Amino acid sequence: MKNYSLEIYEPGSALDVVVSFETDIPVLGMSKGEIINPRTLPNADHLIGKLLKITNVEHMVWYNESKTDIKHKICVFTESVSDTAESRLKL
């Protein structure tokens, strides 16, 4: 397992993950109200024509088994909004 991970959840769900990434490079912060364009996310074809508005962000932090490295997971919860110029300006 890498030191950092990011999980983006299906709109309206706290259980179903759209995509999960793992990396050894820290993930940039995301905030409530920002939008994610799922167009380039793997396995997100069902979200074409939608944007994901961030409704909440949760951080999980723990040590690895040997207690030498800290692990950090960011869980991003979303809601679906239409991918239009109007919805982008309202966000």
Stockholm file with secondary structure:
# STOCKHOLM 1.0

chainA/1-91         MKNYSLEIYEPGSALDVVVSFETDIPVLGMSKGEIINPRTLPNADHLIGKLLKITNVEHMVWYNESKTDIKHKICVFTESVSDTAESRLKL
#=GR chainA/1-91 SS CCSEEEEEEEETCSSCEEEEEEESSCCCCCCTTCEECGGGSTTCGGGTTEEEEEEEEEEEEEECTTSSSEEEEEEEEEEEEECSHHHHHHC
#=GC SS_cons        CCSEEEEEEEETCSSCEEEEEEESSCCCCCCTTCEECGGGSTTCGGGTTEEEEEEEEEEEEEECTTSSSEEEEEEEEEEEEECSHHHHHHC
//
